[in-house]
């Protein structure tokens, strides 16, 4: 997983570990965010898949996170969702 320096700083500030980011990238839904980047987040189907694969308490915290990924696969930033993601 390729991370920018900004993404590493945001992961540390927001308490998102590499295991959580890995689960997000493995199970999350990808949507176009414009300007050549994608947003990866958990929708209902992805949450169900994650709950089957990972313990429930760990899955609950991860489900509210998102990642912005460049077209080459580099993670630009990560955060916690406070609003719905428009489709």
MITORMI-274239 format. One record per residue: residue in one letter; x, y, z negated of N, C-alpha, C, O in turn; residue number from 1. Coordinates in steps of 0.05 Angstrom, whole numbers. Each point is the difference from the previous one (the first is absolute). Layout:
N
<pt vexba="a" n_x="X" n_y="Y" n_z="Z" ca_x="X" ca_y="Y" ca_z="Z" c_x="X" c_y="Y" c_z="Z" o_x="X" o_y="Y" o_z="Z" vokol="NUM"/>
...
***
This chain:
87
<pt vexba="x" n_x="17" n_y="-23" n_z="0" ca_x="-17" ca_y="23" ca_z="0" c_x="18" c_y="25" c_z="0" o_x="18" o_y="2" o_z="-17" vokol="1"/>
<pt vexba="x" n_x="-22" n_y="15" n_z="36" ca_x="16" ca_y="24" ca_z="4" c_x="-14" c_y="24" c_z="-13" o_x="-23" o_y="6" o_z="7" vokol="2"/>
<pt vexba="x" n_x="36" n_y="8" n_z="-26" ca_x="-12" ca_y="22" ca_z="-14" c_x="17" c_y="25" c_z="4" o_x="24" o_y="-1" o_z="2" vokol="3"/>
<pt vexba="x" n_x="-38" n_y="24" n_z="0" ca_x="14" ca_y="25" ca_z="0" c_x="7" c_y="8" c_z="-28" o_x="-10" o_y="-11" o_z="-19" vokol="4"/>
<pt vexba="x" n_x="27" n_y="31" n_z="16" ca_x="8" ca_y="9" ca_z="-26" c_x="-25" c_y="12" c_z="-14" o_x="-3" o_y="-2" o_z="-24" vokol="5"/>
<pt vexba="x" n_x="-13" n_y="16" n_z="39" ca_x="-25" ca_y="11" ca_z="-10" c_x="-19" c_y="-21" c_z="-12" o_x="-11" o_y="3" o_z="-21" vokol="6"/>
<pt vexba="x" n_x="9" n_y="-26" n_z="36" ca_x="-17" ca_y="-22" ca_z="-9" c_x="10" c_y="-12" c_z="-26" o_x="-15" o_y="-6" o_z="-18" vokol="7"/>
<pt vexba="x" n_x="41" n_y="3" n_z="16" ca_x="12" ca_y="-10" ca_z="-25" c_x="-5" c_y="18" c_z="-24" o_x="-7" o_y="-9" o_z="-22" vokol="8"/>
<pt vexba="x" n_x="9" n_y="35" n_z="27" ca_x="-5" ca_y="19" ca_z="-22" c_x="-29" c_y="-1" c_z="-8" o_x="-6" o_y="1" o_z="-24" vokol="9"/>
<pt vexba="x" n_x="-13" n_y="-2" n_z="43" ca_x="-28" ca_y="-1" ca_z="-6" c_x="-8" c_y="-26" c_z="-14" o_x="-17" o_y="0" o_z="-17" vokol="10"/>
<pt vexba="x" n_x="30" n_y="-22" n_z="25" ca_x="-5" ca_y="-26" ca_z="-14" c_x="7" c_y="2" c_z="-29" o_x="-15" o_y="-9" o_z="-18" vokol="11"/>
<pt vexba="x" n_x="38" n_y="21" n_z="12" ca_x="8" ca_y="3" ca_z="-27" c_x="-18" c_y="19" c_z="-16" o_x="-7" o_y="-6" o_z="-23" vokol="12"/>
<pt vexba="x" n_x="0" n_y="29" n_z="35" ca_x="-17" ca_y="19" ca_z="-13" c_x="-28" c_y="-10" c_z="-6" o_x="-12" o_y="7" o_z="-20" vokol="13"/>
<pt vexba="x" n_x="2" n_y="-24" n_z="38" ca_x="-28" ca_y="-9" ca_z="-1" c_x="-3" c_y="-28" c_z="-12" o_x="-22" o_y="-10" o_z="-1" vokol="14"/>
<pt vexba="x" n_x="44" n_y="-2" n_z="-7" ca_x="-1" ca_y="-26" ca_z="-12" c_x="-8" c_y="-23" c_z="18" o_x="-14" o_y="-18" o_z="-9" vokol="15"/>
<pt vexba="x" n_x="21" n_y="20" n_z="34" ca_x="-6" ca_y="-22" ca_z="19" c_x="26" c_y="-15" c_z="5" o_x="20" o_y="11" o_z="10" vokol="16"/>
<pt vexba="x" n_x="-20" n_y="-37" n_z="-17" ca_x="24" ca_y="-16" ca_z="3" c_x="2" c_y="-13" c_z="27" o_x="-20" o_y="2" o_z="16" vokol="17"/>
<pt vexba="x" n_x="42" n_y="-14" n_z="-9" ca_x="4" ca_y="-11" ca_z="26" c_x="-19" c_y="-24" c_z="5" o_x="-8" o_y="-5" o_z="22" vokol="18"/>
<pt vexba="x" n_x="2" n_y="-10" n_z="-44" ca_x="-19" ca_y="-22" ca_z="3" c_x="-28" c_y="10" c_z="9" o_x="-13" o_y="-12" o_z="17" vokol="19"/>
<pt vexba="x" n_x="5" n_y="34" n_z="-29" ca_x="-26" ca_y="12" ca_z="7" c_x="0" c_y="10" c_z="28" o_x="-20" o_y="-4" o_z="15" vokol="20"/>
<pt vexba="x" n_x="42" n_y="16" n_z="-7" ca_x="2" ca_y="10" ca_z="28" c_x="0" c_y="-23" c_z="20" o_x="-12" o_y="1" o_z="21" vokol="21"/>
<pt vexba="x" n_x="26" n_y="-23" n_z="-29" ca_x="1" ca_y="-23" ca_z="17" c_x="-28" c_y="-13" c_z="4" o_x="-8" o_y="-8" o_z="22" vokol="22"/>
<pt vexba="x" n_x="-7" n_y="7" n_z="-44" ca_x="-28" ca_y="-10" ca_z="1" c_x="-17" c_y="18" c_z="18" o_x="-17" o_y="-10" o_z="15" vokol="23"/>
<pt vexba="x" n_x="21" n_y="36" n_z="-18" ca_x="-15" ca_y="19" ca_z="16" c_x="6" c_y="-4" c_z="30" o_x="-18" o_y="0" o_z="16" vokol="24"/>
<pt vexba="x" n_x="43" n_y="-3" n_z="-9" ca_x="8" ca_y="-3" ca_z="28" c_x="-9" c_y="-27" c_z="11" o_x="-6" o_y="-3" o_z="24" vokol="25"/>
<pt vexba="x" n_x="5" n_y="-18" n_z="-41" ca_x="-8" ca_y="-26" ca_z="8" c_x="-30" c_y="-3" c_z="4" o_x="-9" o_y="-12" o_z="19" vokol="26"/>
<pt vexba="x" n_x="-7" n_y="23" n_z="-38" ca_x="-29" ca_y="-5" ca_z="0" c_x="-16" c_y="25" c_z="8" o_x="-24" o_y="-3" o_z="5" vokol="27"/>
<pt vexba="x" n_x="36" n_y="26" n_z="-4" ca_x="-16" ca_y="25" ca_z="5" c_x="-10" c_y="3" c_z="28" o_x="10" o_y="-13" o_z="19" vokol="28"/>
<pt vexba="x" n_x="-30" n_y="30" n_z="-16" ca_x="-11" ca_y="6" ca_z="27" c_x="16" c_y="24" c_z="11" o_x="6" o_y="19" o_z="-15" vokol="29"/>
<pt vexba="x" n_x="-1" n_y="-19" n_z="41" ca_x="15" ca_y="21" ca_z="13" c_x="-20" c_y="17" c_z="16" o_x="-16" o_y="-11" o_z="16" vokol="30"/>
<pt vexba="x" n_x="18" n_y="37" n_z="-19" ca_x="-16" ca_y="19" ca_z="15" c_x="18" c_y="22" c_z="11" o_x="20" o_y="7" o_z="-13" vokol="31"/>
<pt vexba="x" n_x="-26" n_y="3" n_z="36" ca_x="15" ca_y="22" ca_z="12" c_x="-4" c_y="25" c_z="-17" o_x="-22" o_y="7" o_z="-7" vokol="32"/>
<pt vexba="x" n_x="44" n_y="7" n_z="1" ca_x="-2" ca_y="25" ca_z="-15" c_x="7" c_y="24" c_z="17" o_x="-1" o_y="23" o_z="-10" vokol="33"/>
<pt vexba="x" n_x="9" n_y="-27" n_z="35" ca_x="7" ca_y="22" ca_z="18" c_x="30" c_y="5" c_z="0" o_x="14" o_y="-8" o_z="-19" vokol="34"/>
<pt vexba="x" n_x="-5" n_y="21" n_z="39" ca_x="28" ca_y="8" ca_z="4" c_x="19" c_y="-24" c_z="-2" o_x="23" o_y="3" o_z="-10" vokol="35"/>
<pt vexba="x" n_x="-32" n_y="-26" n_z="19" ca_x="18" ca_y="-23" ca_z="2" c_x="4" c_y="-15" c_z="-26" o_x="18" o_y="-17" o_z="-2" vokol="36"/>
<pt vexba="x" n_x="-35" n_y="22" n_z="-18" ca_x="3" ca_y="-15" ca_z="-26" c_x="-26" c_y="-14" c_z="-6" o_x="-21" o_y="7" o_z="10" vokol="37"/>
<pt vexba="x" n_x="24" n_y="-28" n_z="-26" ca_x="-23" ca_y="-16" ca_z="-9" c_x="-3" c_y="2" c_z="-30" o_x="20" o_y="5" o_z="-14" vokol="38"/>
<pt vexba="x" n_x="-44" n_y="-8" n_z="4" ca_x="-5" ca_y="-2" ca_z="-28" c_x="-8" c_y="-29" c_z="-6" o_x="-17" o_y="-11" o_z="13" vokol="39"/>
<pt vexba="x" n_x="29" n_y="0" n_z="-34" ca_x="-6" ca_y="-27" ca_z="-8" c_x="-13" c_y="2" c_z="-27" o_x="11" o_y="12" o_z="-19" vokol="40"/>
<pt vexba="x" n_x="-35" n_y="-24" n_z="16" ca_x="-15" ca_y="1" ca_z="-24" c_x="-16" c_y="-25" c_z="-4" o_x="-1" o_y="-17" o_z="19" vokol="41"/>
<pt vexba="x" n_x="-12" n_y="14" n_z="-41" ca_x="-17" ca_y="-24" ca_z="-5" c_x="-29" c_y="7" c_z="4" o_x="-11" o_y="18" o_z="-12" vokol="42"/>
<pt vexba="x" n_x="-1" n_y="-33" n_z="30" ca_x="-29" ca_y="1" ca_z="3" c_x="-12" c_y="-24" c_z="-15" o_x="15" o_y="-15" o_z="-13" vokol="43"/>
<pt vexba="x" n_x="-40" n_y="11" n_z="14" ca_x="-13" ca_y="-21" ca_z="-15" c_x="10" c_y="-28" c_z="7" o_x="6" o_y="-16" o_z="-18" vokol="44"/>
<pt vexba="x" n_x="-2" n_y="11" n_z="44" ca_x="10" ca_y="-26" ca_z="9" c_x="28" c_y="-5" c_z="-10" o_x="7" o_y="-22" o_z="-8" vokol="45"/>
<pt vexba="x" n_x="10" n_y="42" n_z="10" ca_x="28" ca_y="-2" ca_z="-9" c_x="1" c_y="-5" c_z="-30" o_x="18" o_y="-14" o_z="-10" vokol="46"/>
<pt vexba="x" n_x="-36" n_y="27" n_z="-5" ca_x="0" ca_y="-4" ca_z="-29" c_x="-6" c_y="-29" c_z="-7" o_x="11" o_y="-11" o_z="-19" vokol="47"/>
<pt vexba="x" n_x="-30" n_y="-1" n_z="33" ca_x="-7" ca_y="-28" ca_z="-5" c_x="24" c_y="-18" c_z="6" o_x="5" o_y="-18" o_z="-15" vokol="48"/>
<pt vexba="x" n_x="8" n_y="23" n_z="37" ca_x="24" ca_y="-16" ca_z="7" c_x="22" c_y="3" c_z="-21" o_x="13" o_y="-20" o_z="-7" vokol="49"/>
<pt vexba="x" n_x="-9" n_y="44" n_z="-2" ca_x="20" ca_y="5" ca_z="-20" c_x="-7" c_y="-13" c_z="-27" o_x="17" o_y="-12" o_z="-13" vokol="50"/>
<pt vexba="x" n_x="-42" n_y="13" n_z="5" ca_x="-9" ca_y="-12" ca_z="-25" c_x="4" c_y="-31" c_z="1" o_x="6" o_y="-12" o_z="-21" vokol="51"/>
<pt vexba="x" n_x="-9" n_y="1" n_z="44" ca_x="5" ca_y="-29" ca_z="2" c_x="29" c_y="-7" c_z="-2" o_x="7" o_y="-21" o_z="-11" vokol="52"/>
<pt vexba="x" n_x="10" n_y="38" n_z="20" ca_x="29" ca_y="-5" ca_z="1" c_x="15" c_y="8" c_z="-25" o_x="20" o_y="-12" o_z="-7" vokol="53"/>
<pt vexba="x" n_x="-30" n_y="33" n_z="-7" ca_x="14" ca_y="11" ca_z="-23" c_x="-18" c_y="0" c_z="-24" o_x="-25" o_y="-1" o_z="3" vokol="54"/>
<pt vexba="x" n_x="36" n_y="2" n_z="-27" ca_x="-16" ca_y="1" ca_z="-24" c_x="-17" c_y="26" c_z="0" o_x="8" o_y="21" o_z="9" vokol="55"/>
<pt vexba="x" n_x="-32" n_y="-23" n_z="-20" ca_x="-20" ca_y="21" ca_z="1" c_x="9" c_y="27" c_z="-13" o_x="-4" o_y="21" o_z="12" vokol="56"/>
<pt vexba="x" n_x="17" n_y="-21" n_z="-36" ca_x="8" ca_y="26" ca_z="-11" c_x="20" c_y="15" c_z="17" o_x="-1" o_y="24" o_z="3" vokol="57"/>
<pt vexba="x" n_x="19" n_y="-39" n_z="9" ca_x="20" ca_y="13" ca_z="18" c_x="-13" c_y="10" c_z="25" o_x="8" o_y="21" o_z="11" vokol="58"/>
<pt vexba="x" n_x="-28" n_y="-35" n_z="-1" ca_x="-13" ca_y="7" ca_z="25" c_x="-17" c_y="25" c_z="-3" o_x="-2" o_y="16" o_z="18" vokol="59"/>
<pt vexba="x" n_x="-9" n_y="-12" n_z="-42" ca_x="-18" ca_y="23" ca_z="-4" c_x="16" c_y="26" c_z="2" o_x="-10" o_y="20" o_z="11" vokol="60"/>
<pt vexba="x" n_x="34" n_y="-18" n_z="-22" ca_x="16" ca_y="24" ca_z="1" c_x="10" c_y="6" c_z="28" o_x="1" o_y="23" o_z="9" vokol="61"/>
<pt vexba="x" n_x="6" n_y="-44" n_z="5" ca_x="11" ca_y="3" ca_z="27" c_x="-21" c_y="10" c_z="20" o_x="7" o_y="13" o_z="19" vokol="62"/>
<pt vexba="x" n_x="-32" n_y="-21" n_z="-23" ca_x="-21" ca_y="6" ca_z="19" c_x="-5" c_y="30" c_z="4" o_x="-13" o_y="7" o_z="20" vokol="63"/>
<pt vexba="x" n_x="21" n_y="10" n_z="-37" ca_x="-4" ca_y="28" ca_z="3" c_x="23" c_y="15" c_z="12" o_x="1" o_y="25" o_z="0" vokol="64"/>
<pt vexba="x" n_x="19" n_y="-40" n_z="10" ca_x="23" ca_y="13" ca_z="12" c_x="-2" c_y="0" c_z="31" o_x="-15" o_y="-14" o_z="12" vokol="65"/>
<pt vexba="x" n_x="32" n_y="31" n_z="0" ca_x="2" ca_y="2" ca_z="29" c_x="28" c_y="5" c_z="8" o_x="17" o_y="8" o_z="-17" vokol="66"/>
<pt vexba="x" n_x="-11" n_y="-12" n_z="42" ca_x="27" ca_y="5" ca_z="11" c_x="-3" c_y="12" c_z="28" o_x="-17" o_y="-8" o_z="15" vokol="67"/>
<pt vexba="x" n_x="34" n_y="27" n_z="-9" ca_x="1" ca_y="12" ca_z="26" c_x="25" c_y="-12" c_z="14" o_x="22" o_y="1" o_z="-11" vokol="68"/>
<pt vexba="x" n_x="-27" n_y="-14" n_z="34" ca_x="21" ca_y="-15" ca_z="13" c_x="5" c_y="12" c_z="28" o_x="-19" o_y="5" o_z="15" vokol="69"/>
<pt vexba="x" n_x="44" n_y="-1" n_z="-8" ca_x="7" ca_y="10" ca_z="27" c_x="-3" c_y="-22" c_z="21" o_x="-4" o_y="-23" o_z="-7" vokol="70"/>
<pt vexba="x" n_x="5" n_y="31" n_z="32" ca_x="-4" ca_y="-19" ca_z="22" c_x="22" c_y="-22" c_z="1" o_x="-5" o_y="-21" o_z="10" vokol="71"/>
<pt vexba="x" n_x="28" n_y="27" n_z="-21" ca_x="22" ca_y="-19" ca_z="0" c_x="-1" c_y="-18" c_z="-25" o_x="17" o_y="-17" o_z="-3" vokol="72"/>
<pt vexba="x" n_x="-37" n_y="20" n_z="-15" ca_x="-3" ca_y="-17" ca_z="-23" c_x="12" c_y="12" c_z="-26" o_x="-2" o_y="-13" o_z="-21" vokol="73"/>
<pt vexba="x" n_x="14" n_y="36" n_z="23" ca_x="11" ca_y="13" ca_z="-24" c_x="-22" c_y="12" c_z="-17" o_x="-18" o_y="13" o_z="10" vokol="74"/>
<pt vexba="x" n_x="19" n_y="-19" n_z="-36" ca_x="-19" ca_y="11" ca_z="-19" c_x="8" c_y="29" c_z="-6" o_x="22" o_y="4" o_z="-10" vokol="75"/>
<pt vexba="x" n_x="-40" n_y="15" n_z="16" ca_x="6" ca_y="28" ca_z="-4" c_x="-6" c_y="9" c_z="-28" o_x="16" o_y="13" o_z="-13" vokol="76"/>
<pt vexba="x" n_x="-40" n_y="-20" n_z="3" ca_x="-8" ca_y="7" ca_z="-27" c_x="-21" c_y="-19" c_z="-10" o_x="-12" o_y="-15" o_z="15" vokol="77"/>
<pt vexba="x" n_x="8" n_y="15" n_z="-41" ca_x="-20" ca_y="-17" ca_z="-13" c_x="-14" c_y="17" c_z="-21" o_x="11" o_y="20" o_z="-10" vokol="78"/>
<pt vexba="x" n_x="-35" n_y="-29" n_z="3" ca_x="-15" ca_y="15" ca_z="-21" c_x="-24" c_y="-16" c_z="-9" o_x="-5" o_y="-23" o_z="9" vokol="79"/>
<pt vexba="x" n_x="-11" n_y="36" n_z="-27" ca_x="-24" ca_y="-12" ca_z="-10" c_x="-24" c_y="16" c_z="13" o_x="0" o_y="24" o_z="1" vokol="80"/>
<pt vexba="x" n_x="-19" n_y="-39" n_z="9" ca_x="-24" ca_y="12" ca_z="12" c_x="-18" c_y="12" c_z="-21" o_x="-6" o_y="-13" o_z="-21" vokol="81"/>
<pt vexba="x" n_x="-3" n_y="37" n_z="25" ca_x="-21" ca_y="12" ca_z="-17" c_x="-25" c_y="6" c_z="16" o_x="-21" o_y="7" o_z="-11" vokol="82"/>
<pt vexba="x" n_x="23" n_y="-9" n_z="38" ca_x="-23" ca_y="5" ca_z="18" c_x="-2" c_y="-23" c_z="20" o_x="18" o_y="-17" o_z="2" vokol="83"/>
<pt vexba="x" n_x="-41" n_y="15" n_z="11" ca_x="-3" ca_y="-19" ca_z="21" c_x="18" c_y="6" c_z="23" o_x="7" o_y="23" o_z="5" vokol="84"/>
<pt vexba="x" n_x="0" n_y="-43" n_z="10" ca_x="16" ca_y="4" ca_z="24" c_x="-20" c_y="1" c_z="24" o_x="-14" o_y="-20" o_z="5" vokol="85"/>
<pt vexba="x" n_x="14" n_y="42" n_z="10" ca_x="-19" ca_y="2" ca_z="22" c_x="8" c_y="-19" c_z="23" o_x="23" o_y="-5" o_z="5" vokol="86"/>
<pt vexba="x" n_x="-44" n_y="-7" n_z="7" ca_x="5" ca_y="-18" ca_z="23" c_x="-8" c_y="12" c_z="25" o_x="2" o_y="-12" o_z="21" vokol="87"/>
***
